[in-house]
Amino acid sequence: MRHAMPLFQTPPRTLCILRLSAIGDCCHALALIGAIRHAWPETRITWIVGKLEASLFANLPGVEVIPFDKKEGWQGYRKLWQQLKGRRFDALLHLQAALRASIATLGIRAEVKLGFDRARANDGQWLFTNHKVLSPSSPHVLDGFLAFARELGITDPQPSWDLPIAPQDRAWARETLGSKPTLLICAAASKAFKNWTAEGYAALADHAAERGFQVFLCGGPARLERDLAQAIATHCRIPPGNLVGQTRLPQLLALIAEASLVLSPDTGPAHMATITGTPVLGLYAHHNPERTGPYHSRQWVVSVYRECIERETGRPLEQLDWRTRLKDPDAMKQITPERVIERFDAWLKTQENPSTKPNE
C-alpha cells in the first residue's frame, strides 16, 4: 500500500542525499538530484558521497558535495559528523543499503529519513530510516531512486544528468581523440568475473577499425585493468590506443563525451556515458540489464542473463526476483563476438555521422 500523501506540500528548504558508491549508482543518484533541482530549484541539496566518486561530481552546480573517505574508518565518520554539526535537514534520502552508509546516518540530523522498503533494505538499512519508499513497478535502479522524489512530493520526476565537464578536460579529450569516429572500450569491471574475454574485445575492436573507427582502451590504474588491456592489444590485428591508467575520472568523463560509442561490461563508465548522452554497447551476464543496464542504451545491450539465470535456477525469468544474480563465474564467456558485432552493426546503421551523438 502506497503512502496517501507526499511528504512535502511545498518544496523543502534542505535535503541531504546519502549515496557513497559505486560510480554507476552515483550516476543514478546524480539523475535523481537533477530531477529534484528542476522541480524545486530553491531547495538546498547536500550530497554525501565517497571520496573517489566526489572527484567526479565536485563541480556539480548548486549542490554541496561532501566527500566521505571510507578508508579512514571511524575517523572518517567523526570528520563527517563534525562537518554536519549543528545542521538539521528537512529530509535525508538514504539511497544505499549498506551498513557503512547506514552508520553515517547516525550523525545526520533530519526531520525524516527516507530509505528502501523491506524488500530492498539489505544490511538492515530499514533500522536506520523512519519512512520507507516502496519499490516502483520498473526494476531499474534509477527508477527506484526516482521513487524517492515522488515520495517527497514531486509528481513526475524526470531524470536529469546536469554535470558540466571542465574546459581543460574537454580540450584534452578533443586533442586526444581528434575528429575521427571513436570506439572507446572500457573493458574492466572491478570484479574480474564481470569482464568479457580479451579475444572478444579484440574482435570488435578490429571490426570497428575496419569500418573507419579509431579504437581506444581506457580504464583505471589497477593491475587487473592494465593486464586486460595488454591482452586485448595482443589479440588485435589493428593496434588500439591505450589510455588505461592515464586518466582521472573527470578526464574519463570527457573522453566518453567525445567518443562515438562506448563498449563496456556492467561497470561505472557505462553509466557515465548516460551523463554525456553517449550510446553504450553494454555486455551483461550476472545482473539483469533491465535493472542495471545503461538507462538510455538498453536497446544496444548484449545479454546472456536470461538464458543463464533460467538454466541456473530452473525457473523462468518472470518468476525470479529482479535482483537475482547469476553465480556462474564464467558466464561472460558465453557472449560471442558475433552477437556483439551484430549489435555494433545495428547501432552503426542508425548513425549518419558516428562522430556526432544522436542528441547533439
Contacts in CASP RR format, 6 or more apart in sequence:
PFRMAT RR
TARGET T0000
AUTHOR 0000-0000-0000
METHOD contacts of the structure
MODEL  1
MRHAMPLFQTPPRTLCILRLSAIGDCCHALALIGAIRHAWPETRITWIVG
KLEASLFANLPGVEVIPFDKKEGWQGYRKLWQQLKGRRFDALLHLQAALR
ASIATLGIRAEVKLGFDRARANDGQWLFTNHKVLSPSSPHVLDGFLAFAR
ELGITDPQPSWDLPIAPQDRAWARETLGSKPTLLICAAASKAFKNWTAEG
YAALADHAAERGFQVFLCGGPARLERDLAQAIATHCRIPPGNLVGQTRLP
QLLALIAEASLVLSPDTGPAHMATITGTPVLGLYAHHNPERTGPYHSRQW
VVSVYRECIERETGRPLEQLDWRTRLKDPDAMKQITPERVIERFDAWLKT
QENPSTKPNE
2 134 0 8 1.000
3 134 0 8 1.000
3 151 0 8 1.000
6 150 0 8 1.000
6 151 0 8 1.000
6 152 0 8 1.000
6 153 0 8 1.000
6 154 0 8 1.000
7 91 0 8 1.000
7 112 0 8 1.000
7 114 0 8 1.000
7 131 0 8 1.000
7 151 0 8 1.000
7 152 0 8 1.000
7 153 0 8 1.000
8 90 0 8 1.000
8 91 0 8 1.000
8 152 0 8 1.000
8 153 0 8 1.000
9 153 0 8 1.000
11 39 0 8 1.000
11 40 0 8 1.000
11 42 0 8 1.000
11 43 0 8 1.000
12 40 0 8 1.000
12 43 0 8 1.000
12 90 0 8 1.000
12 91 0 8 1.000
12 152 0 8 1.000
13 43 0 8 1.000
13 44 0 8 1.000
13 90 0 8 1.000
14 43 0 8 1.000
14 44 0 8 1.000
14 45 0 8 1.000
14 46 0 8 1.000
14 88 0 8 1.000
14 89 0 8 1.000
14 90 0 8 1.000
15 36 0 8 1.000
15 43 0 8 1.000
15 44 0 8 1.000
15 45 0 8 1.000
15 46 0 8 1.000
15 89 0 8 1.000
15 90 0 8 1.000
15 91 0 8 1.000
15 92 0 8 1.000
15 93 0 8 1.000
15 152 0 8 1.000
16 45 0 8 1.000
16 46 0 8 1.000
16 47 0 8 1.000
16 48 0 8 1.000
16 89 0 8 1.000
16 91 0 8 1.000
16 92 0 8 1.000
16 93 0 8 1.000
16 108 0 8 1.000
16 110 0 8 1.000
17 29 0 8 1.000
17 32 0 8 1.000
17 33 0 8 1.000
17 45 0 8 1.000
17 46 0 8 1.000
17 47 0 8 1.000
17 48 0 8 1.000
17 93 0 8 1.000
17 95 0 8 1.000
18 48 0 8 1.000
18 92 0 8 1.000
18 93 0 8 1.000
18 94 0 8 1.000
18 95 0 8 1.000
18 96 0 8 1.000
18 101 0 8 1.000
18 104 0 8 1.000
18 105 0 8 1.000
18 108 0 8 1.000
19 25 0 8 1.000
19 26 0 8 1.000
19 29 0 8 1.000
19 47 0 8 1.000
19 48 0 8 1.000
19 49 0 8 1.000
19 95 0 8 1.000
19 96 0 8 1.000
19 101 0 8 1.000
20 48 0 8 1.000
20 49 0 8 1.000
20 50 0 8 1.000
20 53 0 8 1.000
20 68 0 8 1.000
20 70 0 8 1.000
20 96 0 8 1.000
20 98 0 8 1.000
20 100 0 8 1.000
20 101 0 8 1.000
20 104 0 8 1.000
21 49 0 8 1.000
21 50 0 8 1.000
21 52 0 8 1.000
21 53 0 8 1.000
21 70 0 8 1.000
21 96 0 8 1.000
22 53 0 8 1.000
22 190 0 8 1.000
22 268 0 8 1.000
23 52 0 8 1.000
23 53 0 8 1.000
23 56 0 8 1.000
23 249 0 8 1.000
23 267 0 8 1.000
23 268 0 8 1.000
23 269 0 8 1.000
23 271 0 8 1.000
23 272 0 8 1.000
24 267 0 8 1.000
24 268 0 8 1.000
24 270 0 8 1.000
24 271 0 8 1.000
24 272 0 8 1.000
25 95 0 8 1.000
25 96 0 8 1.000
25 141 0 8 1.000
25 271 0 8 1.000
26 49 0 8 1.000
26 50 0 8 1.000
26 53 0 8 1.000
26 56 0 8 1.000
26 57 0 8 1.000
27 161 0 8 1.000
27 268 0 8 1.000
27 271 0 8 1.000
27 272 0 8 1.000
27 274 0 8 1.000
27 275 0 8 1.000
28 141 0 8 1.000
28 142 0 8 1.000
28 145 0 8 1.000
28 271 0 8 1.000
28 295 0 8 1.000
29 47 0 8 1.000
29 49 0 8 1.000
29 95 0 8 1.000
29 145 0 8 1.000
30 57 0 8 1.000
30 60 0 8 1.000
30 161 0 8 1.000
30 162 0 8 1.000
30 163 0 8 1.000
30 275 0 8 1.000
31 142 0 8 1.000
31 145 0 8 1.000
31 146 0 8 1.000
31 159 0 8 1.000
31 160 0 8 1.000
31 161 0 8 1.000
31 274 0 8 1.000
31 295 0 8 1.000
32 93 0 8 1.000
32 95 0 8 1.000
32 142 0 8 1.000
32 145 0 8 1.000
32 146 0 8 1.000
32 148 0 8 1.000
32 149 0 8 1.000
32 157 0 8 1.000
32 159 0 8 1.000
33 45 0 8 1.000
33 47 0 8 1.000
33 60 0 8 1.000
33 63 0 8 1.000
34 159 0 8 1.000
34 160 0 8 1.000
34 161 0 8 1.000
34 162 0 8 1.000
35 146 0 8 1.000
35 149 0 8 1.000
35 154 0 8 1.000
35 157 0 8 1.000
35 158 0 8 1.000
35 159 0 8 1.000
35 160 0 8 1.000
36 43 0 8 1.000
36 45 0 8 1.000
36 149 0 8 1.000
36 152 0 8 1.000
36 154 0 8 1.000
36 157 0 8 1.000
37 43 0 8 1.000
37 45 0 8 1.000
37 62 0 8 1.000
37 63 0 8 1.000
37 160 0 8 1.000
37 162 0 8 1.000
38 158 0 8 1.000
38 160 0 8 1.000
39 149 0 8 1.000
39 154 0 8 1.000
39 157 0 8 1.000
40 154 0 8 1.000
44 64 0 8 1.000
45 62 0 8 1.000
45 63 0 8 1.000
45 64 0 8 1.000
46 63 0 8 1.000
46 64 0 8 1.000
46 66 0 8 1.000
46 89 0 8 1.000
47 57 0 8 1.000
47 60 0 8 1.000
47 63 0 8 1.000
47 64 0 8 1.000
47 65 0 8 1.000
47 66 0 8 1.000
48 66 0 8 1.000
48 68 0 8 1.000
48 80 0 8 1.000
48 104 0 8 1.000
48 108 0 8 1.000
49 57 0 8 1.000
49 65 0 8 1.000
49 66 0 8 1.000
49 67 0 8 1.000
49 68 0 8 1.000
50 67 0 8 1.000
50 68 0 8 1.000
50 69 0 8 1.000
50 70 0 8 1.000
51 67 0 8 1.000
51 68 0 8 1.000
51 69 0 8 1.000
51 70 0 8 1.000
51 71 0 8 1.000
52 249 0 8 1.000
53 249 0 8 1.000
54 65 0 8 1.000
54 66 0 8 1.000
54 67 0 8 1.000
54 68 0 8 1.000
55 248 0 8 1.000
55 249 0 8 1.000
55 250 0 8 1.000
56 163 0 8 1.000
56 249 0 8 1.000
56 250 0 8 1.000
56 253 0 8 1.000
56 272 0 8 1.000
57 63 0 8 1.000
57 65 0 8 1.000
57 163 0 8 1.000
58 65 0 8 1.000
59 163 0 8 1.000
59 164 0 8 1.000
59 166 0 8 1.000
59 250 0 8 1.000
60 162 0 8 1.000
60 163 0 8 1.000
61 162 0 8 1.000
61 164 0 8 1.000
66 80 0 8 1.000
66 83 0 8 1.000
66 84 0 8 1.000
68 76 0 8 1.000
68 80 0 8 1.000
68 104 0 8 1.000
69 76 0 8 1.000
69 79 0 8 1.000
70 76 0 8 1.000
70 100 0 8 1.000
72 79 0 8 1.000
77 103 0 8 1.000
77 104 0 8 1.000
77 106 0 8 1.000
77 107 0 8 1.000
80 104 0 8 1.000
80 107 0 8 1.000
81 106 0 8 1.000
81 107 0 8 1.000
81 108 0 8 1.000
84 107 0 8 1.000
84 108 0 8 1.000
84 109 0 8 1.000
86 109 0 8 1.000
87 109 0 8 1.000
88 109 0 8 1.000
88 110 0 8 1.000
88 111 0 8 1.000
89 108 0 8 1.000
89 109 0 8 1.000
89 110 0 8 1.000
89 111 0 8 1.000
90 110 0 8 1.000
90 111 0 8 1.000
90 112 0 8 1.000
91 110 0 8 1.000
91 111 0 8 1.000
91 112 0 8 1.000
91 113 0 8 1.000
91 114 0 8 1.000
91 152 0 8 1.000
92 105 0 8 1.000
92 108 0 8 1.000
92 110 0 8 1.000
92 112 0 8 1.000
92 113 0 8 1.000
92 114 0 8 1.000
92 129 0 8 1.000
93 114 0 8 1.000
93 115 0 8 1.000
93 148 0 8 1.000
93 152 0 8 1.000
94 101 0 8 1.000
94 102 0 8 1.000
94 105 0 8 1.000
94 113 0 8 1.000
94 114 0 8 1.000
94 115 0 8 1.000
94 116 0 8 1.000
94 125 0 8 1.000
94 128 0 8 1.000
94 129 0 8 1.000
95 115 0 8 1.000
95 145 0 8 1.000
95 148 0 8 1.000
96 102 0 8 1.000
96 125 0 8 1.000
97 116 0 8 1.000
97 120 0 8 1.000
97 121 0 8 1.000
97 122 0 8 1.000
97 123 0 8 1.000
97 124 0 8 1.000
97 125 0 8 1.000
98 122 0 8 1.000
98 123 0 8 1.000
98 125 0 8 1.000
99 123 0 8 1.000
99 124 0 8 1.000
101 125 0 8 1.000
102 123 0 8 1.000
102 124 0 8 1.000
102 125 0 8 1.000
102 127 0 8 1.000
102 128 0 8 1.000
105 113 0 8 1.000
105 128 0 8 1.000
105 129 0 8 1.000
106 128 0 8 1.000
112 130 0 8 1.000
112 131 0 8 1.000
113 128 0 8 1.000
113 129 0 8 1.000
113 130 0 8 1.000
113 131 0 8 1.000
114 129 0 8 1.000
114 131 0 8 1.000
114 132 0 8 1.000
114 133 0 8 1.000
114 148 0 8 1.000
114 151 0 8 1.000
114 152 0 8 1.000
115 121 0 8 1.000
115 125 0 8 1.000
115 126 0 8 1.000
115 129 0 8 1.000
115 131 0 8 1.000
115 132 0 8 1.000
115 133 0 8 1.000
115 148 0 8 1.000
116 125 0 8 1.000
116 126 0 8 1.000
116 129 0 8 1.000
116 132 0 8 1.000
116 133 0 8 1.000
116 135 0 8 1.000
117 126 0 8 1.000
117 132 0 8 1.000
117 133 0 8 1.000
117 134 0 8 1.000
117 135 0 8 1.000
118 126 0 8 1.000
118 132 0 8 1.000
119 135 0 8 1.000
120 135 0 8 1.000
120 323 0 8 1.000
121 129 0 8 1.000
121 132 0 8 1.000
126 132 0 8 1.000
131 151 0 8 1.000
133 144 0 8 1.000
133 147 0 8 1.000
133 148 0 8 1.000
133 151 0 8 1.000
134 147 0 8 1.000
135 144 0 8 1.000
135 147 0 8 1.000
136 143 0 8 1.000
136 144 0 8 1.000
136 146 0 8 1.000
136 147 0 8 1.000
138 144 0 8 1.000
139 288 0 8 1.000
139 290 0 8 1.000
139 291 0 8 1.000
139 322 0 8 1.000
140 290 0 8 1.000
140 291 0 8 1.000
140 292 0 8 1.000
140 293 0 8 1.000
140 295 0 8 1.000
141 291 0 8 1.000
141 292 0 8 1.000
142 159 0 8 1.000
142 295 0 8 1.000
146 157 0 8 1.000
146 159 0 8 1.000
149 157 0 8 1.000
150 157 0 8 1.000
159 295 0 8 1.000
161 274 0 8 1.000
161 275 0 8 1.000
161 276 0 8 1.000
161 277 0 8 1.000
163 253 0 8 1.000
163 275 0 8 1.000
165 250 0 8 1.000
165 253 0 8 1.000
165 254 0 8 1.000
165 257 0 8 1.000
165 276 0 8 1.000
166 250 0 8 1.000
166 254 0 8 1.000
169 250 0 8 1.000
169 251 0 8 1.000
169 253 0 8 1.000
169 254 0 8 1.000
170 254 0 8 1.000
170 257 0 8 1.000
170 258 0 8 1.000
172 251 0 8 1.000
172 254 0 8 1.000
173 251 0 8 1.000
173 254 0 8 1.000
173 255 0 8 1.000
173 257 0 8 1.000
173 258 0 8 1.000
174 258 0 8 1.000
176 216 0 8 1.000
176 243 0 8 1.000
176 255 0 8 1.000
177 214 0 8 1.000
177 216 0 8 1.000
177 255 0 8 1.000
177 258 0 8 1.000
177 259 0 8 1.000
178 258 0 8 1.000
179 355 0 8 1.000
180 212 0 8 1.000
180 213 0 8 1.000
180 214 0 8 1.000
180 355 0 8 1.000
181 212 0 8 1.000
181 213 0 8 1.000
181 214 0 8 1.000
181 260 0 8 1.000
181 353 0 8 1.000
181 354 0 8 1.000
181 355 0 8 1.000
182 213 0 8 1.000
182 214 0 8 1.000
182 215 0 8 1.000
182 216 0 8 1.000
182 258 0 8 1.000
182 259 0 8 1.000
182 260 0 8 1.000
182 261 0 8 1.000
182 355 0 8 1.000
183 204 0 8 1.000
183 205 0 8 1.000
183 208 0 8 1.000
183 213 0 8 1.000
183 214 0 8 1.000
183 215 0 8 1.000
183 216 0 8 1.000
183 259 0 8 1.000
183 260 0 8 1.000
183 261 0 8 1.000
183 262 0 8 1.000
183 263 0 8 1.000
184 215 0 8 1.000
184 216 0 8 1.000
184 218 0 8 1.000
184 255 0 8 1.000
184 256 0 8 1.000
184 259 0 8 1.000
184 261 0 8 1.000
184 262 0 8 1.000
184 263 0 8 1.000
185 201 0 8 1.000
185 204 0 8 1.000
185 205 0 8 1.000
185 215 0 8 1.000
185 216 0 8 1.000
185 217 0 8 1.000
185 218 0 8 1.000
185 232 0 8 1.000
185 240 0 8 1.000
185 262 0 8 1.000
185 263 0 8 1.000
185 264 0 8 1.000
186 218 0 8 1.000
186 219 0 8 1.000
186 256 0 8 1.000
186 262 0 8 1.000
186 263 0 8 1.000
186 264 0 8 1.000
186 267 0 8 1.000
186 268 0 8 1.000
186 269 0 8 1.000
186 270 0 8 1.000
187 195 0 8 1.000
187 196 0 8 1.000
187 201 0 8 1.000
187 217 0 8 1.000
187 219 0 8 1.000
187 225 0 8 1.000
187 228 0 8 1.000
187 229 0 8 1.000
187 232 0 8 1.000
187 263 0 8 1.000
187 264 0 8 1.000
187 265 0 8 1.000
188 195 0 8 1.000
188 219 0 8 1.000
188 220 0 8 1.000
188 222 0 8 1.000
188 224 0 8 1.000
188 225 0 8 1.000
188 228 0 8 1.000
188 229 0 8 1.000
188 265 0 8 1.000
188 267 0 8 1.000
189 195 0 8 1.000
189 265 0 8 1.000
189 266 0 8 1.000
189 267 0 8 1.000
189 268 0 8 1.000
190 267 0 8 1.000
192 224 0 8 1.000
193 286 0 8 1.000
193 329 0 8 1.000
193 330 0 8 1.000
193 331 0 8 1.000
193 332 0 8 1.000
194 265 0 8 1.000
194 266 0 8 1.000
194 267 0 8 1.000
194 285 0 8 1.000
194 286 0 8 1.000
194 332 0 8 1.000
195 228 0 8 1.000
195 265 0 8 1.000
195 332 0 8 1.000
196 265 0 8 1.000
196 283 0 8 1.000
196 332 0 8 1.000
196 335 0 8 1.000
197 332 0 8 1.000
197 333 0 8 1.000
198 228 0 8 1.000
198 231 0 8 1.000
198 232 0 8 1.000
198 234 0 8 1.000
198 235 0 8 1.000
199 235 0 8 1.000
199 337 0 8 1.000
200 235 0 8 1.000
200 337 0 8 1.000
200 340 0 8 1.000
201 232 0 8 1.000
201 235 0 8 1.000
201 263 0 8 1.000
202 232 0 8 1.000
202 233 0 8 1.000
202 234 0 8 1.000
202 235 0 8 1.000
202 236 0 8 1.000
202 237 0 8 1.000
203 235 0 8 1.000
203 337 0 8 1.000
203 340 0 8 1.000
203 341 0 8 1.000
204 263 0 8 1.000
204 337 0 8 1.000
204 340 0 8 1.000
204 341 0 8 1.000
204 344 0 8 1.000
205 215 0 8 1.000
205 232 0 8 1.000
205 236 0 8 1.000
205 238 0 8 1.000
205 240 0 8 1.000
206 236 0 8 1.000
206 237 0 8 1.000
206 238 0 8 1.000
207 341 0 8 1.000
207 344 0 8 1.000
208 215 0 8 1.000
208 344 0 8 1.000
209 215 0 8 1.000
209 238 0 8 1.000
209 240 0 8 1.000
210 238 0 8 1.000
211 348 0 8 1.000
213 260 0 8 1.000
213 354 0 8 1.000
214 241 0 8 1.000
215 236 0 8 1.000
215 238 0 8 1.000
215 240 0 8 1.000
215 241 0 8 1.000
216 240 0 8 1.000
216 241 0 8 1.000
216 242 0 8 1.000
216 243 0 8 1.000
216 255 0 8 1.000
216 259 0 8 1.000
217 229 0 8 1.000
217 232 0 8 1.000
217 233 0 8 1.000
217 240 0 8 1.000
217 241 0 8 1.000
217 242 0 8 1.000
217 243 0 8 1.000
217 244 0 8 1.000
218 243 0 8 1.000
218 244 0 8 1.000
218 247 0 8 1.000
218 252 0 8 1.000
218 255 0 8 1.000
218 269 0 8 1.000
219 225 0 8 1.000
219 229 0 8 1.000
219 243 0 8 1.000
219 244 0 8 1.000
219 245 0 8 1.000
219 247 0 8 1.000
219 252 0 8 1.000
219 269 0 8 1.000
220 244 0 8 1.000
220 245 0 8 1.000
220 247 0 8 1.000
221 244 0 8 1.000
221 245 0 8 1.000
225 244 0 8 1.000
225 245 0 8 1.000
226 244 0 8 1.000
226 245 0 8 1.000
229 242 0 8 1.000
229 244 0 8 1.000
232 240 0 8 1.000
233 239 0 8 1.000
233 240 0 8 1.000
233 241 0 8 1.000
233 242 0 8 1.000
243 255 0 8 1.000
247 255 0 8 1.000
252 269 0 8 1.000
252 272 0 8 1.000
253 272 0 8 1.000
253 275 0 8 1.000
253 276 0 8 1.000
256 262 0 8 1.000
256 269 0 8 1.000
256 272 0 8 1.000
256 273 0 8 1.000
256 275 0 8 1.000
256 276 0 8 1.000
256 278 0 8 1.000
257 276 0 8 1.000
257 277 0 8 1.000
257 278 0 8 1.000
259 278 0 8 1.000
260 278 0 8 1.000
260 279 0 8 1.000
260 351 0 8 1.000
260 354 0 8 1.000
260 355 0 8 1.000
260 357 0 8 1.000
261 278 0 8 1.000
261 279 0 8 1.000
261 280 0 8 1.000
261 281 0 8 1.000
261 344 0 8 1.000
261 347 0 8 1.000
261 354 0 8 1.000
262 269 0 8 1.000
262 270 0 8 1.000
262 273 0 8 1.000
262 278 0 8 1.000
262 279 0 8 1.000
262 280 0 8 1.000
262 281 0 8 1.000
263 280 0 8 1.000
263 281 0 8 1.000
263 282 0 8 1.000
263 283 0 8 1.000
263 340 0 8 1.000
264 270 0 8 1.000
264 273 0 8 1.000
264 280 0 8 1.000
264 281 0 8 1.000
264 282 0 8 1.000
264 283 0 8 1.000
265 282 0 8 1.000
265 283 0 8 1.000
265 284 0 8 1.000
265 332 0 8 1.000
266 282 0 8 1.000
266 283 0 8 1.000
266 284 0 8 1.000
266 286 0 8 1.000
266 287 0 8 1.000
266 289 0 8 1.000
266 292 0 8 1.000
266 293 0 8 1.000
270 280 0 8 1.000
270 282 0 8 1.000
270 293 0 8 1.000
270 294 0 8 1.000
270 297 0 8 1.000
271 293 0 8 1.000
271 294 0 8 1.000
271 295 0 8 1.000
273 279 0 8 1.000
273 280 0 8 1.000
273 294 0 8 1.000
273 297 0 8 1.000
274 280 0 8 1.000
274 294 0 8 1.000
274 295 0 8 1.000
274 296 0 8 1.000
274 297 0 8 1.000
276 357 0 8 1.000
277 296 0 8 1.000
277 357 0 8 1.000
277 359 0 8 1.000
278 357 0 8 1.000
279 296 0 8 1.000
279 297 0 8 1.000
279 300 0 8 1.000
279 347 0 8 1.000
279 357 0 8 1.000
279 358 0 8 1.000
280 294 0 8 1.000
280 297 0 8 1.000
280 300 0 8 1.000
281 297 0 8 1.000
281 300 0 8 1.000
281 301 0 8 1.000
281 302 0 8 1.000
281 340 0 8 1.000
281 343 0 8 1.000
281 344 0 8 1.000
281 347 0 8 1.000
282 289 0 8 1.000
282 293 0 8 1.000
282 294 0 8 1.000
282 297 0 8 1.000
282 300 0 8 1.000
282 301 0 8 1.000
282 302 0 8 1.000
283 301 0 8 1.000
283 302 0 8 1.000
283 303 0 8 1.000
283 332 0 8 1.000
283 335 0 8 1.000
283 340 0 8 1.000
284 292 0 8 1.000
284 293 0 8 1.000
284 301 0 8 1.000
284 302 0 8 1.000
284 303 0 8 1.000
284 304 0 8 1.000
284 305 0 8 1.000
285 303 0 8 1.000
285 304 0 8 1.000
285 305 0 8 1.000
285 308 0 8 1.000
285 326 0 8 1.000
285 328 0 8 1.000
285 331 0 8 1.000
285 332 0 8 1.000
285 334 0 8 1.000
285 335 0 8 1.000
286 305 0 8 1.000
286 325 0 8 1.000
286 326 0 8 1.000
286 328 0 8 1.000
286 331 0 8 1.000
286 332 0 8 1.000
287 293 0 8 1.000
287 305 0 8 1.000
287 325 0 8 1.000
287 326 0 8 1.000
288 305 0 8 1.000
288 309 0 8 1.000
288 317 0 8 1.000
288 322 0 8 1.000
288 323 0 8 1.000
288 324 0 8 1.000
289 298 0 8 1.000
289 301 0 8 1.000
289 303 0 8 1.000
289 305 0 8 1.000
290 298 0 8 1.000
290 322 0 8 1.000
291 322 0 8 1.000
291 323 0 8 1.000
293 301 0 8 1.000
294 300 0 8 1.000
294 301 0 8 1.000
300 343 0 8 1.000
300 346 0 8 1.000
300 347 0 8 1.000
301 343 0 8 1.000
302 335 0 8 1.000
302 339 0 8 1.000
302 340 0 8 1.000
302 343 0 8 1.000
304 331 0 8 1.000
304 332 0 8 1.000
304 334 0 8 1.000
304 335 0 8 1.000
305 317 0 8 1.000
305 326 0 8 1.000
306 317 0 8 1.000
307 334 0 8 1.000
308 326 0 8 1.000
308 328 0 8 1.000
308 331 0 8 1.000
308 334 0 8 1.000
309 317 0 8 1.000
309 320 0 8 1.000
309 324 0 8 1.000
309 326 0 8 1.000
310 316 0 8 1.000
310 317 0 8 1.000
312 326 0 8 1.000
312 327 0 8 1.000
312 328 0 8 1.000
313 320 0 8 1.000
313 324 0 8 1.000
348 354 0 8 1.000
350 358 0 8 1.000
351 358 0 8 1.000
END
